[in-house]
Amino acid sequence: MGLCAPLTPTCYPLAGITIVSMEQAVAAPFATRQLADLGARVIKVERPGFGDFARAYDETVHGQSSYFVWLNRSKESLTLDVKVDAGREILEELLAHADVFIQNLAPGSTARLGLDAGSLEVRYPNLIVCDVSGYGNSGPWSDRKAYDMLMQGETGLISFTGTPDAPSRVGISIADIAAGMYAYTGILTSLYRRATTGIASRVEIAMLEALGEWVAAPAYYTKYGGAEPRRVGSAHATIAPYGTFATADGASIVLAVQNEREWNRFCEVVLGDASTAVVQRFGTNAARVAHRDELETMIADRIGRLDSTAANKLLDDANIANARLNTVKDFLEHPSLTARERWRQVASPAGEVDALLPPAGLSGTSARMGPIPALGEHTEGILSELGRDRAAVELLRAKGAI
C-alpha cells in the first residue's frame, strides 16, 4: 500500500510497508527501528534545524549521539514544520499513502494539530495509528509528561532496585524500551489484522502500563505476600542463592540456583557437603531466602578461596548456571557474539559504526542494516516523489516548511 521503498537484493518481510513517524527520544524510535530492520520504509519527520532531540544527548559516536545511532538506522529523515500550512500539506500527502503513523510527542500535541487517532481514522480509514504516551490518552494523568526515570518511579521499580541503603534506577531506559517493544508488536499485530480482515486497528501504548507489565512478578509478590520485595543489590529478592560473589583473584562471578535439584548438586559439588541441602533452614527456596545472610556468607567463603577460573569450572562441573561479572567493554568483546558473527557495520554521516544484528533472526532473510540519516537528508528526495520540483522545494524552504 505504501510508497515504494528502493529496490534491494534482499526480500525483507515488511517490504512495501511505509511508516510515517513523528517521534523523539527512545520509545517510538525503538519501535520504528525494529520495523525498519524488517524492511519497512520509515519516514522520520523532524523539526527543521533541530530534529529529534535525542540527536543532542551526547557526542560519543564520532560526534553523534549514542542513543540516536542505536535507534535510527535504516530510516529516512524529512524535515517538516507541520504547523506551517505548506508543511502540513506534505504530511497529509504522506499519510494518505502510508500504512502506519506513530507518534510520541508531548501530551495533547497531535490532538491540537488534528493528528489524533480519531481524526486520522476519518480521513484515512486504512491507516494504522499508534500513540505512545506516558499514561495513555485518557484518565486523570493523560496530560502529564513522562520520561523513563519517572516511569521507573511510578511503577515502584526504583523502590526494589539497588542496595538496602540506596534505591536506584535501572541503568538503561527500560520504560522506554518496554513501551517501544509493545508499540512494535502492536503495530505488527494490527498490520496482520488489517491484512486478514481489512480493519486498521489503532494501537495505544502507555509507558506506565508497559513497564507495569514488566514489574508484574514483584506486584503479585507484594499484593499476595503482604510485603514488598527487599532491595538486595545484584541478588534476587525471592530466589536464593542468586547473585554475585568475589573470587580469590579479585574477580566476581554471578551464579543462580533455580530449583531443588540444582540446590542439591550445588551443595554436593560446590560446597562439598551434600548434607547442607537438607538442613531445615536451607531445605526450600523460601527457607533459603529467609536465611539469605547466613547462606551467602557460607557461599562467599567457599567461592572466595577459589580463583575465577576454578570457581567457574566447579560451577560448570555441578551444572550450575554461572557467568562473569563483565564490564560493558567485556560485553563488546564477547566471544559468543564474535563467533556467531553478530556484528555489522552501519554507515552514518560521520563514518561507519558497529551495530549488533537484531535478536530475532528469521530464516530466509536478513536484517536491513541501513545508514543512520543526517537531519533532513532525505527531504528533497521525498518531496520529489510527491511531485515537487526544485523550485517548489526552494519555496517550501523559504516559507520555513522544511
C-alpha positions in Angstrom: 0.0 0.0 0.0 2.8 2.4 0.9 5.2 4.5 -1.1 7.6 2.0 -2.6 10.9 1.6 -0.9 14.0 1.5 -3.1 14.6 -2.0 -4.6 17.1 -4.1 -2.7 18.5 -7.6 -3.4 17.0 -8.9 -0.1 13.4 -9.8 0.3 12.5 -8.1 3.6 9.4 -9.3 5.5 7.9 -5.8 5.7 9.0 -4.6 2.2 6.3 -2.3 0.8 5.1 -1.1 4.2 5.5 2.7 4.8 5.6 4.2 8.2 5.4 7.9 8.9 6.7 8.8 12.4 6.7 12.0 14.5 9.0 10.5 17.1 11.6 11.6 19.6 13.9 10.2 22.2 13.6 6.4 22.7 10.2 4.7 22.9 8.7 5.3 19.4 12.1 5.4 17.7 12.9 1.9 19.1 9.6 0.6 17.7 10.2 2.0 14.2 13.9 1.0 14.2 12.8 -2.6 14.6 10.2 -2.2 11.8 12.9 -0.7 9.6 15.2 -3.7 10.4 12.4 -5.8 8.8 12.3 -3.8 5.7 9.6 -1.2 6.3 10.2 2.2 4.9 10.3 4.6 7.9 10.0 8.3 7.1 11.0 10.2 10.2 9.5 13.7 10.4 11.9 16.0 12.2 11.8 19.7 13.2 13.8 21.8 10.7 17.1 22.9 12.3 16.8 20.8 15.4 15.4 17.3 14.7 14.8 14.6 17.2 16.2 16.0 20.5 18.0 12.6 21.1 20.4 13.8 18.4 21.9 16.0 21.0 22.0 13.7 24.0 25.8 13.1 23.7 28.6 13.2 21.1 30.3 9.9 21.8 29.9 8.1 18.5 32.1 10.0 16.0 30.5 13.2 17.4 27.0 11.7 17.2 24.6 10.7 20.0 24.9 7.1 21.2 21.1 7.0 21.6 20.4 8.3 18.1 22.9 6.0 16.5 21.3 3.0 18.3 17.7 3.9 17.4 17.6 5.4 13.9 19.4 3.2 11.3 17.6 2.5 8.1 15.3 5.5 8.4 14.8 8.5 6.1 14.9 11.9 7.7 12.4 14.5 6.4 12.5 18.0 8.0 9.0 19.4 8.2 7.2 22.1 10.2 3.7 20.7 10.4 2.5 24.0 12.0 3.1 25.7 8.6 0.3 25.1 6.1 2.7 24.0 3.4 4.4 21.6 5.7 1.1 20.2 6.9 0.0 19.7 3.3 3.1 17.5 2.8 2.4 15.5 5.9 -1.2 14.8 4.8 0.1 13.6 1.4 2.4 11.2 3.1 -0.3 9.9 5.5 -2.6 9.3 2.5 -0.1 6.8 1.2 1.2 5.4 4.4 0.4 2.2 6.3 1.3 3.4 9.8 1.5 6.7 11.6 3.3 6.6 15.0 4.0 9.4 17.4 5.2 10.0 20.9 5.1 13.8 21.1 4.2 15.8 24.2 0.6 15.1 25.6 -2.1 16.8 23.5 0.2 17.8 20.7 -1.3 15.7 18.0 -4.9 16.5 19.1 -4.2 20.2 18.7 -2.9 19.5 15.2 -5.8 17.3 14.2 -3.5 14.3 14.1 -5.0 12.3 16.8 -6.2 8.8 16.1 -9.9 9.7 16.0 -9.4 12.5 13.4 -7.0 10.4 11.3 -9.3 7.4 11.2 -11.9 9.6 9.5 -9.5 10.9 6.8 -7.5 7.7 6.3 -9.5 4.6 7.3 -6.7 2.2 6.2 -4.1 4.0 8.3 -2.9 2.3 11.5 -2.3 5.0 14.1 0.0 4.2 17.1 0.2 6.6 20.0 2.9 6.2 22.6 2.5 8.3 25.8 3.2 8.2 29.5 -0.2 7.5 31.0 -2.4 6.9 28.0 -4.9 9.0 26.1 -7.5 9.0 28.8 -7.6 9.2 32.6 -6.6 11.9 35.0 -2.9 11.7 34.2 -3.2 11.8 30.4 -1.8 15.3 30.2 1.3 14.7 32.2 4.8 14.5 30.7 6.6 11.2 31.2 10.2 10.2 31.0 11.9 6.9 31.7 13.1 7.6 35.2 9.6 9.0 36.2 8.0 5.8 35.0 10.6 3.7 37.0 9.5 5.7 40.0 5.7 5.5 39.4 5.7 1.7 38.9 7.8 1.1 42.0 10.7 -0.3 40.1 13.2 2.1 41.8 11.8 1.1 45.2 13.0 -2.5 44.9 16.2 -1.9 42.7 19.5 -1.1 44.3 21.0 -1.9 47.7 19.3 -1.8 51.1 20.7 1.7 51.7 20.3 3.1 48.2 17.3 2.7 45.8 18.4 3.0 42.2 17.0 3.4 38.7 17.7 0.7 36.2 20.8 1.7 34.2 19.0 1.6 30.8 15.9 3.3 29.5 13.8 0.3 30.5 10.4 2.0 30.5 11.0 3.5 27.0 12.3 0.1 25.8 9.2 -1.7 27.2 6.9 0.8 25.5 8.8 0.6 22.2 8.6 -3.2 22.3 4.8 -3.1 22.8 4.4 -0.5 20.1 6.4 -2.7 17.7 4.4 -5.8 18.4 1.1 -3.9 18.4 1.8 -2.4 15.0 2.8 -5.9 13.6 -0.5 -7.3 15.1 -2.5 -4.5 13.6 -0.9 -4.9 10.2 -1.8 -8.6 10.3 -5.3 -7.9 11.3 -5.7 -5.3 8.5 -4.3 -7.9 6.0 -6.8 -10.5 7.1 -9.9 -8.5 8.0 -9.4 -5.1 6.3 -9.7 -3.4 9.7 -7.0 -0.9 10.7 -6.9 -1.1 14.5 -5.4 1.8 16.4 -2.6 1.0 18.8 -2.2 2.8 22.1 0.8 2.3 24.4 1.1 3.9 27.9 4.7 3.7 29.3 3.2 3.2 32.8 1.3 0.1 31.7 4.1 -1.3 29.5 6.6 -1.1 32.4 3.8 -2.2 34.7 3.6 -5.5 32.8 7.4 -6.0 33.4 7.1 -5.5 37.2 4.1 -7.9 37.5 6.0 -10.5 39.5 7.0 -8.1 42.2 3.5 -6.7 42.1 2.0 -10.2 42.7 4.6 -10.8 45.4 3.5 -7.6 47.2 -0.2 -8.0 46.7 -0.5 -11.5 47.9 2.6 -11.8 50.1 1.9 -8.8 52.3 5.4 -7.3 51.9 7.3 -5.6 49.2 10.5 -7.2 47.7 13.7 -6.2 49.5 16.4 -4.3 47.8 19.2 -6.8 47.6 21.7 -5.4 45.0 22.6 -8.0 42.4 20.9 -10.7 44.3 17.2 -11.8 43.8 14.5 -10.7 46.3 12.7 -14.1 46.1 15.3 -16.7 45.0 18.5 -17.8 46.8 21.3 -18.5 46.2 21.3 -16.0 43.3 23.8 -13.2 43.0 27.4 -12.0 42.8 30.4 -13.5 44.7 34.0 -12.4 44.8 36.8 -14.8 43.9 40.3 -15.0 45.3 41.9 -13.3 42.3 39.7 -10.1 42.7 37.2 -11.0 40.0 33.5 -11.6 40.5 31.1 -14.3 39.3 27.4 -14.5 39.1 25.5 -17.7 39.9 21.9 -18.8 40.1 20.2 -21.8 41.6 16.7 -22.2 40.3 15.4 -25.5 41.8 15.9 -28.1 44.4 17.8 -30.5 42.0 20.3 -27.7 41.3 20.5 -26.9 45.0 21.4 -30.5 45.8 24.1 -30.5 43.2 25.4 -27.1 44.4 25.8 -28.4 48.0 27.4 -31.7 46.9 29.9 -30.4 44.3 30.5 -26.7 45.0 30.1 -26.6 48.8 31.5 -30.1 49.2 28.8 -31.1 51.7 25.6 -32.8 50.4 24.1 -32.7 53.9 23.7 -28.9 53.7 20.9 -29.4 51.2 18.6 -31.0 53.7 19.4 -28.6 56.6 15.9 -27.3 57.6 16.8 -23.6 57.3 18.1 -24.2 53.7 15.7 -27.0 52.7 13.5 -24.9 50.4 13.9 -21.8 48.4 11.6 -19.8 50.8 13.7 -21.0 53.7 17.0 -20.0 51.9 15.6 -16.6 51.2 14.6 -16.2 54.9 18.2 -17.2 55.9 19.9 -15.4 53.0 22.6 -13.7 55.1 23.9 -16.9 56.6 23.6 -18.7 53.2 25.5 -16.1 51.3 28.3 -15.9 53.9 28.8 -19.6 53.5 28.9 -19.4 49.7 31.2 -16.3 49.8 33.7 -18.1 52.0 33.8 -21.1 49.6 34.0 -19.0 46.3 36.4 -16.6 47.9 39.0 -19.4 48.3 39.0 -20.1 44.5 40.3 -18.0 41.6 37.7 -17.2 39.0 38.8 -19.9 36.6 38.5 -22.6 39.2 35.2 -21.2 40.5 33.6 -21.2 37.1 34.9 -24.7 36.4 33.5 -26.0 39.7 30.1 -24.5 38.9 30.2 -25.9 35.4 31.0 -29.3 36.8 28.0 -29.0 39.0 25.9 -27.9 36.1 25.0 -24.6 37.9 24.3 -21.6 35.8 27.1 -19.0 36.2 28.6 -16.1 34.4 31.3 -13.5 34.7 30.5 -10.0 36.1 31.6 -8.3 32.9 32.1 -4.6 32.1 30.4 -3.2 29.0 33.8 -3.4 27.3 33.9 -7.1 28.1 30.5 -7.5 26.5 31.6 -5.7 23.4 34.4 -8.3 23.0 32.2 -11.3 24.0 33.4 -14.4 22.2 29.8 -15.6 21.6 29.0 -12.5 19.6 32.2 -12.8 17.6 31.8 -16.5 16.9 28.2 -16.1 15.8 29.1 -13.1 13.6 26.6 -10.8 15.2 28.3 -7.5 14.5 27.8 -5.5 11.3 29.0 -2.1 10.2 26.4 0.6 9.6 27.0 3.9 7.7 26.4 7.2 9.4 27.1 10.8 8.4 30.3 10.7 10.5 31.6 7.3 9.3 30.8 3.7 9.9 29.7 2.4 13.3 29.4 -1.1 14.7 25.9 -2.4 15.3 24.5 -5.7 16.6 22.1 -7.6 14.4 18.5 -7.7 15.7 18.0 -10.5 18.2 15.2 -12.2 16.2 16.8 -14.0 13.3 14.4 -15.1 10.5 15.4 -17.9 8.2 15.4 -17.0 4.5 16.0 -13.3 5.1 18.4 -10.9 6.8 18.0 -7.7 8.7 18.3 -4.4 6.8 21.2 -2.6 8.4 20.9 0.7 6.6 22.6 4.1 7.2 21.8 6.4 10.1 20.3 9.6 8.5 21.6 13.1 8.7 19.0 15.6 9.7 16.8 16.3 6.6 19.0 14.1 4.4 16.0 12.7 2.5 13.8 15.8 2.4 14.4 16.6 -1.3 14.1 13.0 -2.4 10.8 12.5 -0.6 9.4 15.8 -1.9 10.4 14.8 -5.4 8.4 11.6 -5.0 5.5 13.8 -4.1 5.8 15.8 -7.3 7.7 18.9 -6.0 10.4 20.2 -8.4 13.4 22.1 -7.2 11.7 25.5 -7.4 8.9 24.2 -5.3 11.4 22.8 -2.8 13.1 26.1 -2.5 9.8 27.9 -2.0 9.0 25.5 0.9 12.4 26.2 2.4 11.8 29.9 2.1 8.5 29.5 4.0 10.2 27.6 6.8 8.1 24.5 6.0 11.1 22.2 5.6 
